Amino acid sequence: MAEFTSWRKSSRSANSAQADCVECCQTWRKSTRSSNSGQADCVEARNTTTGFQVRDSKLGHDSPVFDLSASDFTGLLRVADHA
């Protein structure tokens, strides 16, 4: 599966003609609980400016992307630890 990345412009980079513009790469990270053993539980996550996004890693670009707040993402991780 190809790695999907997107670029996010720094909030400190103005939309003026100044040359000091910075972009940060957002990369999907596969969960350490997702194994290559053929299990159906494969999740990827990445952080955003407003929280986190999660998707099904098996579907890649075709997966729906769910936007979660930081507290919702933390709750998801907490529940996964007890599963």
N, C-alpha and C positions, 0 to 999 in steps of 0.2 A: 504494500500500500504506500502510495506517495505521501510524504509529509506535507501537511497543509499549514501554511504560515500566512499571517497578515501583518501589515505594518501599521503602527499607531504613532501618530505625530505627538511629540511631547507637548504638554499644555504650556510649557514655557517658550515654545517656538511661536513667534508672532507671525501673523499673515502679512508682514511688511517685507520690504526688500532686503532685510538683514540676512546675512549669510549664516547665522548661528541657528540652524534648524536641525533638530534631532528626531529620528524615528526609532521606535523600539519594535522588535519583532515579537509577535505572539505566536507561540508554537503549541500545538496540542501535545499533552503529556499523557502517556498511557498509564493507567493505574497499576501499581505494583501487585495488586491482587488479580489482575488480568494476566493469565498465563497463556502460553502457546500450546496448551494441551487439548485444545478443541472445545473447551468449555464455552458456554454461551454468554458468560458474564464478562464482557469487555467494555470498559469505560475509559474515555479520554476526557481530560479537563484542561482548561486554560483560564488564566485570570484576565479580567478586563478592567476598564476604569471604574465600572460600577459594581463589580463582584466577580462572578465566575460563570463559565459556560461549560456544559457537559454534553457529550454525544456518545453514541454507540460506535466504538472503533471498528467493528466489523463492516459497518456501512460506509465509513469514510465520508466523502463529500456528500453522499446521499442521505446521511443521517440527519434527523431533526436535531437542532441545537437548542438546548434549554438554558435560559438565562436564570441564574440564581444569585441572590444577595449573598454577602459573605456569611451571614448568620445561617441562612438556609444551607449553604455548602458545608459549613461546619457541622450542622445537624445531620446532613446526609452522611458525612464521614463517620460521625458518632454512631449512627445506626448501622453502618456497614461494619464497624468494628465489633458489634455485638451479634452480627448475623452468623 
